[in-house]
Amino acid sequence: MRIKTNDTVRVIAGDDRGATGKVLRVEKKKNKLVVEGVNRAYKHVRRSQKNPQGGRLSKEMPISASNVQLVCAACGAAARFGVRYLNNGAKERYCKKCGAEGGQISPPKQRREK
């Protein structure tokens, strides 16, 4: 998965289509993301010491990673991102629309000498 925490994404499918938000949490095994302000659901809470009034809490629920697209910081548009290797062996994301780099994914790899 090329999406990380604190990335800005735009929802491209579902009830919240067109909404933009920051990724709060990534669930890699389930291929889902929790995006700020997207896919909100109500949870009914009973009165307790922690929540003395009780009532309904609105919280973000996970959304499928296939329903979001990364927003490029350089061109400002939601675009597809690819992966390329740098000369030192590090892996980075890049915007396929404008070619700008989108951050490093993995550190440089040490090459073994024979």
Secondary structure, DSSP 8 states (H G I E B T S, - for coil): ----TT-EEEE-SSTTTT-EEEEEEEETTTTEEEETTSSEEEEEE---SSSSS-EEEEEE--EEGGGEEEB-TTT-SB--EEEEE-TTS-EEEEETTT--EEEEEE--------
